[in-house]
Amino acid sequence: MNRRKRWVNRGVQAAWRWLDRAGEIVPGTRAGDAFGHLGEGSCIGFPAATLMGVGSIHIGSRTLIGRQVTLSVGYGPDDTNVPERALVIGDRCVIGARTSLTAHSSITVGDDVWFGQDVFVSDASHGYQELETPIGQQLGVHQPVVVGAGSWVGHGAIILPGTTIGRNVVVAAGSVVRGTVEDYAVVGGAPARVLRRYEPGVGWATASGDVRPVLPPLLATEPVAVQS
């Protein structure tokens, strides 16, 4: 690479780093103040994919939301028929890059929930029963979604309308989840099924009898750096 190209590349990289920092949505910025709530120490990476209906989006403190994420409420930017708290994300969450959270009625993500990248969550789908109406114009019913505190949702997972995920649940990468998932379970597959669950006095057990012991909690240390 000749000297001119090296300098151009260096300038572009420096400009992008500046935009990356300057474009973040944090409390106290104009974009941040438009949210229903954006807690102290929280950040939405730059650039975002789609931010819509942000007045009905409430985000707790110290939550990191990655780049190119979609956070949307309602059926369009002019939709005024939306709940005040349609999309709620708790404290200390991590939402991976390119994740999409699309709420029409209610999506609630508890504290300390970590999402991998490319996760999709929605509380509504489309209908299919009207013969002459295009499928995309057949609006489905709204079914609230809850992701319990302390859970981990792996890369590329899909959480469908009407799903309730319990506390400290692991959702394996690429899973499609619908229905109710009990606390302290590991689920995976499409559709997702329980692969391992906590049995008091036994440990983390599979149906075939493989058991992993329950370990003591980790001691508090310095915060872990997370790639968004």
Phi and psi restraints in degrees (value plus and minus 20) as a CYANA .aco file:
   2 ASN   PHI     -95.8   -55.8
   2 ASN   PSI     151.5   191.5
   3 ARG   PHI     -81.3   -41.3
   3 ARG   PSI     -60.9   -20.9
   4 ARG   PHI     -81.8   -41.8
   4 ARG   PSI     -65.7   -25.7
   5 LYS   PHI     -84.3   -44.3
   5 LYS   PSI     -56.3   -16.3
   6 ARG   PHI     -82.2   -42.2
   6 ARG   PSI     -63.4   -23.4
   7 TRP   PHI     -88.0   -48.0
   7 TRP   PSI     -59.8   -19.8
   8 VAL   PHI     -82.3   -42.3
   8 VAL   PSI     -65.9   -25.9
   9 ASN   PHI     -80.8   -40.8
   9 ASN   PSI     -62.5   -22.5
  10 ARG   PHI     -82.5   -42.5
  10 ARG   PSI     -60.7   -20.7
  11 GLY   PHI     -86.8   -46.8
  11 GLY   PSI     -61.6   -21.6
  12 VAL   PHI     -83.4   -43.4
  12 VAL   PSI     -64.4   -24.4
  13 GLN   PHI     -83.4   -43.4
  13 GLN   PSI     -60.7   -20.7
  14 ALA   PHI     -85.0   -45.0
  14 ALA   PSI     -61.8   -21.8
  15 ALA   PHI     -84.6   -44.6
  15 ALA   PSI     -59.7   -19.7
  16 TRP   PHI     -85.5   -45.5
  16 TRP   PSI     -60.1   -20.1
  17 ARG   PHI     -82.0   -42.0
  17 ARG   PSI     -58.8   -18.8
  18 TRP   PHI     -85.5   -45.5
  18 TRP   PSI     -64.7   -24.7
  19 LEU   PHI     -82.7   -42.7
  19 LEU   PSI     -58.6   -18.6
  20 ASP   PHI     -78.5   -38.5
  20 ASP   PSI     -64.0   -24.0
  21 ARG   PHI     -94.9   -54.9
  21 ARG   PSI     -65.6   -25.6
  22 ALA   PHI     -89.4   -49.4
  22 ALA   PSI     -49.1    -9.1
  23 GLY   PHI    -105.6   -65.6
  23 GLY   PSI     -27.4    12.6
  24 GLU   PHI     -79.1   -39.1
  24 GLU   PSI     122.3   162.3
  25 ILE   PHI    -117.2   -77.2
  25 ILE   PSI      94.9   134.9
  26 VAL   PHI    -153.7  -113.7
  26 VAL   PSI     145.2   185.2
  27 PRO   PHI     -77.1   -37.1
  27 PRO   PSI     119.6   159.6
  28 GLY   PHI      75.3   115.3
  28 GLY   PSI     -34.2     5.8
  29 THR   PHI    -105.2   -65.2
  29 THR   PSI     141.7   181.7
  30 ARG   PHI     -80.8   -40.8
  30 ARG   PSI     -63.8   -23.8
  31 ALA   PHI     -85.9   -45.9
  31 ALA   PSI     -58.9   -18.9
  32 GLY   PHI     -85.4   -45.4
  32 GLY   PSI     -57.5   -17.5
  33 ASP   PHI     -89.5   -49.5
  33 ASP   PSI     -36.4     3.6
  34 ALA   PHI     -95.8   -55.8
  34 ALA   PSI     -37.9     2.1
  35 PHE   PHI     -91.6   -51.6
  35 PHE   PSI     135.4   175.4
  36 GLY   PHI     -77.4   -37.4
  36 GLY   PSI     -60.5   -20.5
  37 HIS   PHI    -181.8  -141.8
  37 HIS   PSI     116.4   156.4
  38 LEU   PHI    -153.4  -113.4
  38 LEU   PSI      87.5   127.5
  39 GLY   PHI     -91.4   -51.4
  39 GLY   PSI     143.8   183.8
  40 GLU   PHI     -78.2   -38.2
  40 GLU   PSI     112.8   152.8
  41 GLY   PHI      60.4   100.4
  41 GLY   PSI     -18.7    21.3
  42 SER   PHI    -107.2   -67.2
  42 SER   PSI     137.9   177.9
  43 CYS   PHI    -173.2  -133.2
  43 CYS   PSI     118.4   158.4
  44 ILE   PHI    -132.9   -92.9
  44 ILE   PSI     100.1   140.1
  45 GLY   PHI     -86.2   -46.2
  45 GLY   PSI     137.8   177.8
  46 PHE   PHI    -128.1   -88.1
  46 PHE   PSI     116.1   156.1
  47 PRO   PHI    -107.2   -67.2
  47 PRO   PSI     133.1   173.1
  48 ALA   PHI    -101.5   -61.5
  48 ALA   PSI     139.7   179.7
  49 ALA   PHI    -103.0   -63.0
  49 ALA   PSI     -88.3   -48.3
  50 THR   PHI    -157.7  -117.7
  50 THR   PSI     110.2   150.2
  51 LEU   PHI    -144.0  -104.0
  51 LEU   PSI      94.8   134.8
  52 MET   PHI    -160.2  -120.2
  52 MET   PSI     117.2   157.2
  53 GLY   PHI      46.3    86.3
  53 GLY   PSI      17.1    57.1
  54 VAL   PHI     -85.9   -45.9
  54 VAL   PSI     -39.6     0.4
  55 GLY   PHI     -84.0   -44.0
  55 GLY   PSI     -39.9     0.1
  56 SER   PHI    -122.6   -82.6
  56 SER   PSI      -8.2    31.8
  57 ILE   PHI    -126.1   -86.1
  57 ILE   PSI     106.8   146.8
  58 HIS   PHI    -143.2  -103.2
  58 HIS   PSI     102.1   142.1
  59 ILE   PHI    -141.9  -101.9
  59 ILE   PSI     112.0   152.0
  60 GLY   PHI     -93.7   -53.7
  60 GLY   PSI    -184.6  -144.6
  61 SER   PHI    -110.4   -70.4
  61 SER   PSI     129.9   169.9
  62 ARG   PHI      36.6    76.6
  62 ARG   PSI      18.5    58.5
  63 THR   PHI    -124.6   -84.6
  63 THR   PSI     111.6   151.6
  64 LEU   PHI    -126.7   -86.7
  64 LEU   PSI     102.0   142.0
  65 ILE   PHI    -136.4   -96.4
  65 ILE   PSI     104.4   144.4
  66 GLY   PHI     -95.2   -55.2
  66 GLY   PSI    -199.0  -159.0
  67 ARG   PHI     -91.2   -51.2
  67 ARG   PSI     133.5   173.5
  68 GLN   PHI      36.5    76.5
  68 GLN   PSI      15.3    55.3
  69 VAL   PHI    -111.8   -71.8
  69 VAL   PSI     124.4   164.4
  70 THR   PHI    -123.2   -83.2
  70 THR   PSI     102.6   142.6
  71 LEU   PHI    -143.5  -103.5
  71 LEU   PSI      89.8   129.8
  72 SER   PHI    -157.8  -117.8
  72 SER   PSI     127.6   167.6
  73 VAL   PHI    -149.5  -109.5
  73 VAL   PSI     112.6   152.6
  74 GLY   PHI      68.1   108.1
  74 GLY   PSI    -192.0  -152.0
  75 TYR   PHI    -121.6   -81.6
  75 TYR   PSI     -18.1    21.9
  76 GLY   PHI     151.8   191.8
  76 GLY   PSI     146.3   186.3
  77 PRO   PHI     -83.6   -43.6
  77 PRO   PSI     -39.5     0.5
  78 ASP   PHI    -119.4   -79.4
  78 ASP   PSI     -14.6    25.4
  79 ASP   PHI     -94.1   -54.1
  79 ASP   PSI      94.3   134.3
  80 THR   PHI    -120.9   -80.9
  80 THR   PSI     -25.2    14.8
  81 ASN   PHI    -112.2   -72.2
  81 ASN   PSI      41.5    81.5
  82 VAL   PHI    -147.7  -107.7
  82 VAL   PSI     128.3   168.3
  83 PRO   PHI     -85.2   -45.2
  83 PRO   PSI     137.8   177.8
  84 GLU   PHI     -85.9   -45.9
  84 GLU   PSI     -52.5   -12.5
  85 ARG   PHI    -146.6  -106.6
  85 ARG   PSI      48.3    88.3
  86 ALA   PHI     -98.1   -58.1
  86 ALA   PSI     -55.6   -15.6
  87 LEU   PHI    -148.3  -108.3
  87 LEU   PSI      95.2   135.2
  88 VAL   PHI    -143.9  -103.9
  88 VAL   PSI     104.4   144.4
  89 ILE   PHI    -139.8   -99.8
  89 ILE   PSI     112.2   152.2
  90 GLY   PHI     -98.8   -58.8
  90 GLY   PSI    -184.2  -144.2
  91 ASP   PHI    -101.7   -61.7
  91 ASP   PSI     129.2   169.2
  92 ARG   PHI      37.8    77.8
  92 ARG   PSI      14.0    54.0
  93 CYS   PHI    -110.4   -70.4
  93 CYS   PSI     139.7   179.7
  94 VAL   PHI    -147.1  -107.1
  94 VAL   PSI     101.9   141.9
  95 ILE   PHI    -134.1   -94.1
  95 ILE   PSI      92.5   132.5
  96 GLY   PHI     -89.3   -49.3
  96 GLY   PSI     141.8   181.8
  97 ALA   PHI     -75.5   -35.5
  97 ALA   PSI     124.2   164.2
  98 ARG   PHI      45.7    85.7
  98 ARG   PSI      -6.5    33.5
  99 THR   PHI     -91.0   -51.0
  99 THR   PSI     130.3   170.3
 100 SER   PHI    -147.9  -107.9
 100 SER   PSI     100.5   140.5
 101 LEU   PHI    -137.1   -97.1
 101 LEU   PSI      88.0   128.0
 102 THR   PHI    -137.6   -97.6
 102 THR   PSI      90.1   130.1
 103 ALA   PHI    -130.1   -90.1
 103 ALA   PSI     120.4   160.4
 104 HIS   PHI    -140.4  -100.4
 104 HIS   PSI     -48.2    -8.2
 105 SER   PHI    -148.2  -108.2
 105 SER   PSI     -77.8   -37.8
 106 SER   PHI    -184.1  -144.1
 106 SER   PSI      98.6   138.6
 107 ILE   PHI    -144.0  -104.0
 107 ILE   PSI     105.2   145.2
 108 THR   PHI    -144.1  -104.1
 108 THR   PSI     103.4   143.4
 109 VAL   PHI    -132.9   -92.9
 109 VAL   PSI     102.1   142.1
 110 GLY   PHI     -92.9   -52.9
 110 GLY   PSI    -198.7  -158.7
 111 ASP   PHI     -88.0   -48.0
 111 ASP   PSI     129.7   169.7
 112 ASP   PHI      40.5    80.5
 112 ASP   PSI      12.3    52.3
 113 VAL   PHI    -113.4   -73.4
 113 VAL   PSI     113.9   153.9
 114 TRP   PHI    -136.2   -96.2
 114 TRP   PSI     107.9   147.9
 115 PHE   PHI    -127.1   -87.1
 115 PHE   PSI     119.4   159.4
 116 GLY   PHI     -93.0   -53.0
 116 GLY   PSI    -185.9  -145.9
 117 GLN   PHI    -104.8   -64.8
 117 GLN   PSI     136.6   176.6
 118 ASP   PHI      41.6    81.6
 118 ASP   PSI       9.6    49.6
 119 VAL   PHI    -101.7   -61.7
 119 VAL   PSI     123.1   163.1
 120 PHE   PHI    -143.3  -103.3
 120 PHE   PSI     109.4   149.4
 121 VAL   PHI    -154.2  -114.2
 121 VAL   PSI     110.8   150.8
 122 SER   PHI    -165.8  -125.8
 122 SER   PSI     130.0   170.0
 123 ASP   PHI    -124.4   -84.4
 123 ASP   PSI     -10.0    30.0
 124 ALA   PHI    -172.0  -132.0
 124 ALA   PSI     128.4   168.4
 125 SER   PHI    -144.9  -104.9
 125 SER   PSI    -177.1  -137.1
 126 HIS   PHI    -130.5   -90.5
 126 HIS   PSI     140.3   180.3
 127 GLY   PHI    -107.8   -67.8
 127 GLY   PSI    -197.6  -157.6
 128 TYR   PHI    -176.6  -136.6
 128 TYR   PSI      -9.4    30.6
 129 GLN   PHI    -113.4   -73.4
 129 GLN   PSI     -35.8     4.2
 130 GLU   PHI    -108.3   -68.3
 130 GLU   PSI      99.0   139.0
 131 LEU   PHI     -86.4   -46.4
 131 LEU   PSI     -56.6   -16.6
 132 GLU   PHI    -120.9   -80.9
 132 GLU   PSI     -21.3    18.7
 133 THR   PHI    -118.0   -78.0
 133 THR   PSI     107.9   147.9
 134 PRO   PHI     -72.4   -32.4
 134 PRO   PSI     120.2   160.2
 135 ILE   PHI     -75.1   -35.1
 135 ILE   PSI     -62.2   -22.2
 136 GLY   PHI     -84.3   -44.3
 136 GLY   PSI     -35.7     4.3
 137 GLN   PHI    -118.8   -78.8
 137 GLN   PSI     -22.0    18.0
 138 GLN   PHI    -112.8   -72.8
 138 GLN   PSI      80.3   120.3
 139 LEU   PHI     -96.4   -56.4
 139 LEU   PSI     112.6   152.6
 140 GLY   PHI    -105.7   -65.7
 140 GLY   PSI     150.5   190.5
 141 VAL   PHI     -91.8   -51.8
 141 VAL   PSI     135.1   175.1
 142 HIS   PHI    -109.4   -69.4
 142 HIS   PSI     107.9   147.9
 143 GLN   PHI    -151.6  -111.6
 143 GLN   PSI      89.8   129.8
 144 PRO   PHI     -75.8   -35.8
 144 PRO   PSI     129.1   169.1
 145 VAL   PHI    -140.4  -100.4
 145 VAL   PSI     117.3   157.3
 146 VAL   PHI    -150.4  -110.4
 146 VAL   PSI     111.1   151.1
 147 VAL   PHI    -135.1   -95.1
 147 VAL   PSI      96.0   136.0
 148 GLY   PHI     -90.1   -50.1
 148 GLY   PSI     136.6   176.6
 149 ALA   PHI     -76.6   -36.6
 149 ALA   PSI     122.5   162.5
 150 GLY   PHI      58.9    98.9
 150 GLY   PSI     -13.9    26.1
 151 SER   PHI    -105.2   -65.2
 151 SER   PSI     140.5   180.5
 152 TRP   PHI    -144.3  -104.3
 152 TRP   PSI     106.3   146.3
 153 VAL   PHI    -134.7   -94.7
 153 VAL   PSI      97.0   137.0
 154 GLY   PHI     -94.9   -54.9
 154 GLY   PSI     149.0   189.0
 155 HIS   PHI     -72.3   -32.3
 155 HIS   PSI     109.2   149.2
 156 GLY   PHI      53.8    93.8
 156 GLY   PSI     -10.0    30.0
 157 ALA   PHI     -91.2   -51.2
 157 ALA   PSI     133.3   173.3
 158 ILE   PHI    -142.2  -102.2
 158 ILE   PSI     106.2   146.2
 159 ILE   PHI    -132.8   -92.8
 159 ILE   PSI      94.8   134.8
 160 LEU   PHI    -107.2   -67.2
 160 LEU   PSI     142.7   182.7
 161 PRO   PHI     -74.1   -34.1
 161 PRO   PSI     123.1   163.1
 162 GLY   PHI      63.4   103.4
 162 GLY   PSI     -11.0    29.0
 163 THR   PHI    -108.3   -68.3
 163 THR   PSI     117.9   157.9
 164 THR   PHI    -143.4  -103.4
 164 THR   PSI      95.0   135.0
 165 ILE   PHI    -122.6   -82.6
 165 ILE   PSI     110.3   150.3
 166 GLY   PHI     -93.8   -53.8
 166 GLY   PSI    -186.4  -146.4
 167 ARG   PHI    -103.0   -63.0
 167 ARG   PSI     119.7   159.7
 168 ASN   PHI      31.7    71.7
 168 ASN   PSI      31.3    71.3
 169 VAL   PHI    -122.6   -82.6
 169 VAL   PSI     123.2   163.2
 170 VAL   PHI    -124.8   -84.8
 170 VAL   PSI     104.1   144.1
 171 VAL   PHI    -126.7   -86.7
 171 VAL   PSI      96.5   136.5
 172 ALA   PHI     -85.9   -45.9
 172 ALA   PSI     133.2   173.2
 173 ALA   PHI     -75.3   -35.3
 173 ALA   PSI     118.5   158.5
 174 GLY   PHI      57.6    97.6
 174 GLY   PSI     -15.1    24.9
 175 SER   PHI     -95.8   -55.8
 175 SER   PSI     135.0   175.0
 176 VAL   PHI    -138.7   -98.7
 176 VAL   PSI      94.3   134.3
 177 VAL   PHI    -132.0   -92.0
 177 VAL   PSI     112.4   152.4
 178 ARG   PHI    -167.6  -127.6
 178 ARG   PSI     122.8   162.8
 179 GLY   PHI      79.8   119.8
 179 GLY   PSI    -175.0  -135.0
 180 THR   PHI    -127.1   -87.1
 180 THR   PSI     110.0   150.0
 181 VAL   PHI    -132.1   -92.1
 181 VAL   PSI     105.1   145.1
 182 GLU   PHI     -86.3   -46.3
 182 GLU   PSI     140.3   180.3
 183 ASP   PHI     -78.9   -38.9
 183 ASP   PSI     131.1   171.1
 184 TYR   PHI      35.1    75.1
 184 TYR   PSI      30.1    70.1
 185 ALA   PHI    -147.8  -107.8
 185 ALA   PSI     137.4   177.4
 186 VAL   PHI    -133.8   -93.8
 186 VAL   PSI     103.4   143.4
 187 VAL   PHI    -143.2  -103.2
 187 VAL   PSI     132.7   172.7
 188 GLY   PHI    -183.5  -143.5
 188 GLY   PSI     139.3   179.3
 189 GLY   PHI      88.8   128.8
 189 GLY   PSI     155.9   195.9
 190 ALA   PHI    -155.6  -115.6
 190 ALA   PSI      78.5   118.5
 191 PRO   PHI     -95.0   -55.0
 191 PRO   PSI     135.7   175.7
 192 ALA   PHI     -90.1   -50.1
 192 ALA   PSI     123.1   163.1
 193 ARG   PHI    -155.1  -115.1
 193 ARG   PSI     143.0   183.0
 194 VAL   PHI     -92.5   -52.5
 194 VAL   PSI     103.7   143.7
 195 LEU   PHI    -118.5   -78.5
 195 LEU   PSI     -50.1   -10.1
 196 ARG   PHI    -176.3  -136.3
 196 ARG   PSI     122.4   162.4
 197 ARG   PHI    -159.3  -119.3
 197 ARG   PSI     137.4   177.4
 198 TYR   PHI    -101.9   -61.9
 198 TYR   PSI     107.3   147.3
 199 GLU   PHI    -136.2   -96.2
 199 GLU   PSI      95.1   135.1
 200 PRO   PHI     -72.3   -32.3
 200 PRO   PSI     112.9   152.9
 201 GLY   PHI      59.9    99.9
 201 GLY   PSI     -25.2    14.8
 202 VAL   PHI    -136.7   -96.7
 202 VAL   PSI     -78.0   -38.0
 203 GLY   PHI     114.2   154.2
 203 GLY   PSI    -179.6  -139.6
 204 TRP   PHI    -108.3   -68.3
 204 TRP   PSI      88.8   128.8
 205 ALA   PHI    -138.7   -98.7
 205 ALA   PSI     127.0   167.0
 206 THR   PHI    -118.6   -78.6
 206 THR   PSI     148.5   188.5
 207 ALA   PHI     -83.7   -43.7
 207 ALA   PSI     -46.2    -6.2
 208 SER   PHI    -103.7   -63.7
 208 SER   PSI     -23.0    17.0
 209 GLY   PHI      79.2   119.2
 209 GLY   PSI     -18.3    21.7
 210 ASP   PHI     -91.3   -51.3
 210 ASP   PSI     108.5   148.5
 211 VAL   PHI    -144.9  -104.9
 211 VAL   PSI     113.1   153.1
 212 ARG   PHI    -132.1   -92.1
 212 ARG   PSI     115.7   155.7
 213 PRO   PHI     -90.7   -50.7
 213 PRO   PSI     137.0   177.0
 214 VAL   PHI    -103.2   -63.2
 214 VAL   PSI     105.3   145.3
 215 LEU   PHI    -115.0   -75.0
 215 LEU   PSI     134.0   174.0
 216 PRO   PHI     -86.6   -46.6
 216 PRO   PSI     135.7   175.7
 217 PRO   PHI     -83.7   -43.7
 217 PRO   PSI     128.8   168.8
 218 LEU   PHI     -87.5   -47.5
 218 LEU   PSI     125.2   165.2
 219 LEU   PHI     -91.5   -51.5
 219 LEU   PSI     128.3   168.3
 220 ALA   PHI     -83.0   -43.0
 220 ALA   PSI     110.6   150.6
 221 THR   PHI    -152.0  -112.0
 221 THR   PSI    -191.0  -151.0
 222 GLU   PHI     -84.6   -44.6
 222 GLU   PSI     128.6   168.6
 223 PRO   PHI     -77.0   -37.0
 223 PRO   PSI     123.7   163.7
 224 VAL   PHI    -102.4   -62.4
 224 VAL   PSI     113.1   153.1
 225 ALA   PHI     -93.1   -53.1
 225 ALA   PSI     115.8   155.8
 226 VAL   PHI    -142.7  -102.7
 226 VAL   PSI     111.2   151.2
 227 GLN   PHI    -104.3   -64.3
 227 GLN   PSI      96.9   136.9
